[in-house]
Amino acid sequence: MPAFDELPLADGLWTGLRSPEGTACAIAVDQGRIAWIGAPDGVPPAHANGPRHDGQGALVTPGLVDCHTHLVYGGHRANEFALRLAGASYEELARAGGGILSTVRATREASEEALFDSASARLRSLLAEGVCAIEVKSGYGLALAHERKQLRVARRLAQAHGVTVRSTFLGAHALPPEYAGRSRDYIDLVCREMLPALHAEGLVDAVDVFCERIAFSLEETERVFQAAQALGLPVKLHAEQLSDMGGAQLAARFHALSCDHIEHLSPAGIAAMARAGTVAVLLPGAYYTLRDTHLPPIEGLRAAGVPLAVATDHNPGSSPALSLLLMVNMACTLFRLTVPEAIAGVTTHAACALGLQDSHGKLAVGRAANFVLWNVQEPAELAYWFGQRPVRCVVRQGRIAEGSP
């Protein structure tokens, strides 16, 4: 496989495209950036005589954004999947030393190279489906050296694969076994040592916490958020997945980029998110895998105008999903999103959930060329089909990264 910088440039005029609204359009790319976009009969002279790429009627959308993943980890947890099918709950597995802590053991044992190789293989599946920006969380190291190892891999993935990667420090993901019964001491370590060191090394773009009864309390979450705020880092939150902890209101006070999961989100949490402009990230893969029955409050979020994003939540325990399009289908079928909502959820709103709204999620002049050509007749097919990849061509960061027009 060629290195990303050896892939062909996408510079030139891309014609024969259809917008999601059904109109014919063309895109001019110059030096890896979108220089013009508009109707085919309005191409400026400056872009009329260069290289041409014929999309042959393909639907074009912005590059997809997967705004919540735990892509870097060791091992897998297929055995726990079988145990859950036999009746064990997510919480029972976690309290018995399984769950997140079993992945922590495997991640600590793995070398950086092994983590990079396995994460690269998973990332390639997402990229082949049109993903052009992705979040990668830490949280399976739970010690400075191992959190650093995960975040270093996230940075390497961006460089090796030519994809925008936002790295999120999730040191407060679970209580490591060496701190059993001492959560306050561990949060001290996260706030006073781990986060400052990793930030100083340029490895952290945002900070997340798992705020839940099997993880960290509101008070502990607030301490992590205060440490992030002091360093000028934005925050996100695993909120209201298993119960209503009031985490969304706390996150909104810190103007969090997003609250994720939110199956048990309250009306007060919705109102707080709406006031703060916080994105609601829906994770149907985890809902499906855990066989949850408590739907997120979609109607309340809609009514309040809270932006809805959709992500894979790729992780080895509760969402071993490597298809963002499958999550689009699940968001529609399980959560009753409309097709336009679901597509905005993996483009415009997903970019906002990562603080990338000025560079990703939309096709606009001046932005890096990140777009996908699809072998479909209408946008609804992106949500309708599952089990196939209708990608014709992916332009990522100004290069033809997958397929051809």
C-alpha positions as CSV (number, residue, x, y, z in Angstrom):
1,M,0.0,0.0,0.0
2,P,1.5,3.4,-1.0
3,A,2.2,6.0,1.6
4,F,-0.4,8.7,1.8
5,D,1.9,11.4,0.3
6,E,2.4,9.1,-2.7
7,L,-1.3,9.0,-3.6
8,P,-2.5,11.0,-6.6
9,L,-3.4,14.6,-6.1
10,A,-7.1,15.6,-6.5
11,D,-6.3,18.9,-8.1
12,G,-8.4,19.8,-11.1
13,L,-12.1,20.1,-12.0
14,W,-14.5,17.5,-10.7
15,T,-17.5,17.3,-12.9
16,G,-20.5,15.0,-13.3
17,L,-21.5,15.3,-9.6
18,R,-24.9,15.6,-7.9
19,S,-25.5,17.4,-4.7
20,P,-27.6,15.8,-1.9
21,E,-30.3,18.3,-3.0
22,G,-30.3,16.6,-6.4
23,T,-28.7,19.4,-8.4
24,A,-25.8,19.0,-10.8
25,C,-22.5,20.5,-9.4
26,A,-18.8,20.7,-10.0
27,I,-15.9,21.2,-7.6
28,A,-12.5,22.7,-8.4
29,V,-9.5,21.6,-6.3
30,D,-6.3,23.6,-6.3
31,Q,-3.3,22.7,-4.2
32,G,-5.3,20.3,-2.2
33,R,-8.1,22.8,-1.3
34,I,-11.5,23.5,-2.6
35,A,-11.1,26.6,-4.8
36,W,-14.6,26.7,-6.3
37,I,-17.9,24.9,-6.1
38,G,-21.0,25.6,-8.1
39,A,-23.1,24.7,-11.2
40,P,-21.3,23.0,-14.1
41,D,-22.2,25.8,-16.5
42,G,-20.6,28.4,-14.2
43,V,-17.0,27.2,-14.0
44,P,-14.6,30.1,-13.8
45,P,-12.1,30.3,-16.6
46,A,-9.3,29.8,-14.1
47,H,-10.5,26.3,-13.5
48,A,-11.8,25.3,-16.9
49,N,-8.6,24.1,-18.6
50,G,-6.9,22.0,-15.9
51,P,-7.1,18.3,-15.2
52,R,-10.6,16.9,-15.2
53,H,-12.2,14.2,-13.1
54,D,-15.6,12.9,-14.3
55,G,-17.8,11.7,-11.5
56,Q,-20.3,10.2,-14.0
57,G,-23.4,11.3,-12.0
58,A,-22.1,10.2,-8.6
59,L,-23.6,11.7,-5.4
60,V,-21.1,13.9,-3.6
61,T,-21.0,14.6,0.1
62,P,-18.5,16.1,2.5
63,G,-16.1,13.6,3.9
64,L,-17.6,11.7,6.9
65,V,-16.5,12.4,10.5
66,D,-16.5,9.7,13.2
67,C,-16.6,11.9,16.3
68,H,-16.4,9.2,19.0
69,T,-14.0,6.2,18.9
70,H,-11.7,4.2,21.2
71,L,-9.7,3.0,18.3
72,V,-6.4,2.2,20.0
73,Y,-6.4,-0.8,22.3
74,G,-5.0,-4.2,22.9
75,G,-6.8,-7.5,22.6
76,H,-10.6,-7.9,22.1
77,R,-13.6,-8.9,24.3
78,A,-15.5,-11.4,22.2
79,N,-15.7,-13.7,25.2
80,E,-17.7,-11.0,27.1
81,F,-20.1,-10.7,24.2
82,A,-20.8,-14.4,24.7
83,L,-21.2,-13.9,28.4
84,R,-23.7,-11.0,27.9
85,L,-25.7,-13.3,25.6
86,A,-25.8,-15.8,28.4
87,G,-27.3,-13.2,30.8
88,A,-24.4,-11.2,32.3
89,S,-25.0,-7.4,32.4
90,Y,-22.4,-4.8,31.4
91,E,-22.1,-3.6,35.0
92,E,-21.7,-7.2,36.4
93,L,-18.9,-7.8,34.0
94,A,-17.2,-4.5,35.0
95,R,-17.5,-5.2,38.7
96,A,-16.0,-8.7,38.2
97,G,-12.8,-7.3,36.7
98,G,-13.9,-7.6,33.1
99,G,-15.1,-4.8,30.9
100,I,-12.8,-1.9,30.5
101,L,-10.2,-3.3,32.9
102,S,-9.6,-6.4,30.8
103,T,-8.8,-4.1,27.9
104,V,-6.5,-2.1,30.2
105,R,-4.5,-5.2,30.9
106,A,-4.2,-6.1,27.2
107,T,-3.3,-2.5,26.3
108,R,-0.6,-2.2,29.0
109,E,1.0,-5.4,27.7
110,A,1.0,-4.3,24.1
111,S,3.9,-2.4,22.5
112,E,3.3,0.9,20.8
113,E,4.1,-0.8,17.5
114,A,1.5,-3.5,18.1
115,L,-1.1,-0.9,19.0
116,F,-0.3,1.1,15.9
117,D,-0.6,-1.9,13.6
118,S,-3.9,-3.1,15.0
119,A,-5.4,0.4,15.1
120,S,-4.2,1.0,11.5
121,A,-6.1,-2.1,10.3
122,R,-9.2,-0.9,12.0
123,L,-8.8,2.7,10.7
124,R,-8.4,1.5,7.1
125,S,-11.9,0.0,7.3
126,L,-13.4,3.4,8.3
127,L,-11.4,5.3,5.8
128,A,-12.5,3.0,3.0
129,E,-16.1,4.1,3.8
130,G,-15.4,7.8,3.4
131,V,-14.2,8.9,6.9
132,C,-12.0,11.9,6.6
133,A,-11.8,13.0,10.3
134,I,-11.9,10.9,13.4
135,E,-11.6,11.2,17.2
136,V,-9.4,8.7,19.0
137,K,-9.7,8.5,22.8
138,S,-7.2,7.1,25.3
139,G,-8.5,5.5,28.5
140,Y,-7.2,2.0,28.2
141,G,-3.8,2.8,29.8
142,L,-4.9,4.4,33.1
143,A,-1.3,5.2,33.9
144,L,0.9,7.9,32.4
145,A,3.2,5.7,30.3
146,H,0.3,3.8,28.8
147,E,-2.0,6.7,28.2
148,R,1.0,8.4,26.5
149,K,1.4,5.2,24.4
150,Q,-2.2,5.4,23.2
151,L,-2.1,9.1,22.4
152,R,1.2,8.8,20.5
153,V,-0.4,6.1,18.3
154,A,-3.3,8.5,17.6
155,R,-0.8,11.1,16.4
156,R,1.0,8.5,14.3
157,L,-2.3,7.4,12.7
158,A,-3.0,10.9,11.5
159,Q,0.4,11.2,9.8
160,A,0.6,7.7,8.3
161,H,-3.0,7.7,6.9
162,G,-3.4,11.3,5.9
163,V,-6.5,11.7,8.1
164,T,-7.5,14.4,10.6
165,V,-7.3,12.8,14.1
166,R,-8.5,14.6,17.2
167,S,-6.9,12.9,20.2
168,T,-8.9,13.0,23.4
169,F,-7.5,12.2,26.9
170,L,-9.8,9.8,28.7
171,G,-7.7,9.0,31.7
172,A,-10.8,9.1,33.8
173,H,-12.4,6.1,32.0
174,A,-12.2,3.6,34.8
175,L,-10.4,3.1,38.1
176,P,-7.2,1.1,37.6
177,P,-6.8,-1.9,39.8
178,E,-3.9,-0.4,41.7
179,Y,-6.2,2.4,42.8
180,A,-9.1,0.2,43.9
181,G,-11.1,2.0,46.6
182,R,-9.0,5.2,46.0
183,S,-10.8,7.1,43.3
184,R,-10.0,10.5,44.7
185,D,-6.3,9.6,44.7
186,Y,-6.5,8.5,41.1
187,I,-8.3,11.7,40.1
188,D,-5.5,13.6,41.7
189,L,-3.0,11.7,39.5
190,V,-5.1,12.4,36.4
191,C,-5.4,16.1,37.2
192,R,-2.0,16.9,38.6
193,E,0.4,14.6,36.7
194,M,-1.1,12.8,33.7
195,L,-3.0,15.6,32.0
196,P,-0.4,18.3,32.4
197,A,2.4,16.0,31.2
198,L,0.5,14.8,28.1
199,H,-0.7,18.3,27.3
200,A,2.9,19.6,27.5
201,E,3.9,16.9,25.0
202,G,1.3,18.1,22.5
203,L,-0.7,14.9,22.7
204,V,-4.1,16.2,23.8
205,D,-6.8,18.0,21.9
206,A,-9.7,17.5,24.3
207,V,-10.5,15.9,27.6
208,D,-13.3,13.4,28.4
209,V,-14.6,11.6,31.5
210,F,-16.8,8.6,32.0
211,C,-19.3,10.0,34.5
212,E,-21.4,7.0,35.7
213,R,-22.1,5.0,38.8
214,I,-19.6,2.4,37.7
215,A,-17.0,5.0,36.9
216,F,-16.6,8.6,38.2
217,S,-18.9,10.9,40.2
218,L,-20.0,14.4,39.4
219,E,-17.5,15.9,41.8
220,E,-14.6,13.9,40.3
221,T,-15.7,14.8,36.8
222,E,-15.8,18.5,37.7
223,R,-12.2,18.3,39.0
224,V,-11.0,16.9,35.7
225,F,-12.9,19.5,33.8
226,Q,-11.4,22.2,36.0
227,A,-7.9,20.9,35.2
228,A,-8.7,20.8,31.5
229,Q,-10.1,24.4,31.6
230,A,-6.9,25.6,33.3
231,L,-4.9,24.3,30.4
232,G,-7.2,25.8,27.8
233,L,-8.5,22.4,26.6
234,P,-12.1,21.7,25.6
235,V,-14.1,19.0,27.3
236,K,-16.5,16.2,26.3
237,L,-18.4,13.7,28.5
238,H,-19.7,10.1,28.5
239,A,-23.0,11.2,30.0
240,E,-26.2,9.5,31.1
241,Q,-25.5,6.2,29.4
242,L,-26.7,3.9,32.2
243,S,-28.5,6.4,34.5
244,D,-29.2,10.1,34.9
245,M,-26.2,11.4,36.8
246,G,-26.8,15.0,35.9
247,G,-23.6,14.9,33.9
248,A,-25.0,16.9,31.0
249,Q,-25.8,19.9,33.1
250,L,-22.2,19.8,34.5
251,A,-20.7,19.5,31.0
252,A,-22.8,22.4,29.8
253,R,-21.5,24.6,32.5
254,F,-18.0,24.0,31.0
255,H,-19.4,24.6,27.5
256,A,-18.6,21.0,26.5
257,L,-18.1,20.2,22.8
258,S,-20.4,17.2,23.2
259,C,-22.3,14.8,25.6
260,D,-22.2,11.3,24.3
261,H,-24.5,8.3,24.7
262,I,-27.3,10.2,26.7
263,E,-29.9,7.4,26.7
264,H,-31.0,8.6,30.1
265,L,-30.7,12.4,29.5
266,S,-33.2,14.5,31.4
267,P,-35.2,17.5,30.2
268,A,-32.9,19.6,32.4
269,G,-29.9,18.1,30.7
270,I,-31.4,18.9,27.3
271,A,-32.1,22.5,28.2
272,A,-28.6,22.9,29.6
273,M,-27.0,21.5,26.4
274,A,-29.2,23.7,24.2
275,R,-28.1,26.8,26.1
276,A,-24.4,25.8,25.9
277,G,-24.5,24.8,22.2
278,T,-23.3,21.3,23.2
279,V,-23.7,18.6,20.6
280,A,-25.6,15.4,21.4
281,V,-23.6,12.4,20.1
282,L,-25.7,9.3,19.5
283,L,-24.0,5.9,19.7
284,P,-26.4,3.3,18.3
285,G,-23.7,0.7,18.1
286,A,-23.4,0.5,21.9
287,Y,-27.2,0.7,22.3
288,Y,-27.5,-2.3,19.9
289,T,-24.7,-4.4,21.3
290,L,-25.8,-3.9,25.0
291,R,-29.4,-4.7,23.9
292,D,-30.5,-1.5,25.6
293,T,-34.2,-0.6,25.6
294,H,-34.0,3.0,26.9
295,L,-34.0,5.3,23.9
296,P,-32.3,8.7,24.0
297,P,-34.8,11.5,24.1
298,I,-34.7,12.4,20.4
299,E,-37.9,14.4,20.3
300,G,-36.8,16.5,23.2
301,L,-33.4,17.2,21.7
302,R,-35.1,18.1,18.4
303,A,-37.5,20.4,20.0
304,A,-34.7,22.2,21.9
305,G,-32.6,22.5,18.8
306,V,-29.7,20.5,20.1
307,P,-27.5,19.3,17.2
308,L,-27.5,15.5,16.8
309,A,-24.3,13.7,15.8
310,V,-23.8,10.0,15.1
311,A,-20.6,8.0,15.7
312,T,-19.4,4.4,15.8
313,D,-18.1,4.5,19.4
314,H,-15.7,1.8,18.1
315,N,-14.4,-0.1,21.2
316,P,-13.8,-3.7,22.0
317,G,-16.5,-4.1,24.6
318,S,-19.8,-2.4,23.8
319,S,-19.5,-1.3,20.1
320,P,-17.0,-3.3,17.9
321,A,-18.3,-1.4,14.9
322,L,-16.2,-0.5,11.9
323,S,-18.9,1.0,9.7
324,L,-20.1,4.5,10.1
325,L,-22.7,3.9,7.4
326,L,-24.1,1.1,9.5
327,M,-24.4,3.5,12.4
328,V,-26.3,5.9,10.0
329,N,-28.8,3.0,9.3
330,M,-29.1,2.2,13.0
331,A,-29.6,5.8,14.0
332,C,-32.5,5.9,11.6
333,T,-34.0,2.5,12.4
334,L,-33.4,2.4,16.2
335,F,-33.5,6.1,17.1
336,R,-35.9,7.2,14.3
337,L,-33.6,9.9,12.9
338,T,-34.6,11.2,9.5
339,V,-32.1,10.6,6.6
340,P,-31.1,14.3,6.5
341,E,-30.6,14.2,10.3
342,A,-28.4,11.1,10.1
343,I,-26.3,12.4,7.3
344,A,-25.8,15.7,9.1
345,G,-24.9,13.6,12.1
346,V,-21.9,12.1,10.4
347,T,-20.8,15.4,8.7
348,T,-21.8,18.8,9.9
349,H,-22.7,18.0,13.5
350,A,-20.0,15.4,14.0
351,A,-17.4,18.1,13.0
352,C,-18.9,20.4,15.6
353,A,-18.6,17.7,18.2
354,L,-14.8,17.7,17.6
355,G,-14.4,21.5,17.3
356,L,-13.7,21.0,13.6
357,Q,-16.7,23.0,12.3
358,D,-14.4,25.5,10.5
359,S,-12.5,22.8,8.5
360,H,-14.7,19.7,8.1
361,G,-18.3,18.5,7.7
362,K,-19.2,20.9,4.8
363,L,-18.1,21.5,1.3
364,A,-16.8,25.1,1.2
365,V,-14.3,27.2,-0.7
366,G,-11.0,27.4,1.1
367,R,-11.3,24.2,3.0
368,A,-9.1,21.1,2.5
369,A,-10.6,18.9,-0.2
370,N,-12.4,16.2,1.8
371,F,-15.3,14.7,-0.1
372,V,-16.8,11.4,-1.1
373,L,-18.3,10.2,-4.4
374,W,-21.1,7.6,-3.9
375,N,-22.5,5.1,-6.3
376,V,-26.1,5.8,-5.3
377,Q,-29.0,7.7,-6.8
378,E,-30.2,9.5,-3.7
379,P,-29.0,10.3,-0.2
380,A,-31.5,7.9,1.4
381,E,-29.5,5.0,0.0
382,L,-26.6,5.9,2.4
383,A,-29.0,5.0,5.3
384,Y,-30.9,2.3,3.5
385,W,-28.2,-0.2,2.5
386,F,-26.1,-2.1,5.0
387,G,-23.5,-4.7,4.3
388,Q,-22.2,-3.0,1.2
389,R,-19.9,0.0,0.6
390,P,-21.3,2.3,-2.1
391,V,-18.1,4.4,-2.2
392,R,-16.8,5.2,-5.7
393,C,-14.0,7.6,-4.7
394,V,-12.7,9.3,-1.5
395,V,-10.8,12.6,-1.7
396,R,-9.1,13.1,1.6
397,Q,-6.9,16.0,2.4
398,G,-6.5,16.9,-1.3
399,R,-5.5,13.4,-2.5
400,I,-7.5,10.6,-4.2
401,A,-7.3,8.2,-1.3
402,E,-9.8,5.5,-2.3
403,G,-11.2,4.4,-5.6
404,S,-11.3,6.6,-8.7
405,P,-13.9,8.9,-10.3
